[in-house]
Amino acid sequence: MTEILHFCDDEKFINSAYRQFEELYPGQNKFFVYDKGNSEIKHIQWTPDFNLISDFKKSFQQIPAESIVIFHSLPGRIIKYLPYLDESIKTVWFILRFTMILIFMPKTSR
């Protein structure tokens, strides 16, 4: 059974994403929430399928090649670790307009 590994921030929509993916692929989903280091989880309803991560390089290097990785948005602070993700791993990036603005637009244009 293929593991589906979800990487995300502590956002309100993650609870819905979790329920939807579990309905479609029960028992295959693991969620990894980016640790911001200075705040507690506010929005996510924690289950055993959720893990807090802070060592992104190590986390990406340990992903099994047969996994599917899904990024629910992709904060700028995480992008520099993407080269540690094996190129053979199937990867999906759910991008939101807000994420694109933060990453690609100069601060003076926002």
Secondary structure, DSSP 8 states (H G I E B T S, - for coil): ---EEEEE-S-THHHHHHHHHHHHSTT-EEEEEE--SS----S----TTEEEE--HHHHHHTS-TT-EEEEES--HHHHTTGGGS-TTSEEEEE--HHHHHHHHS-GGG-
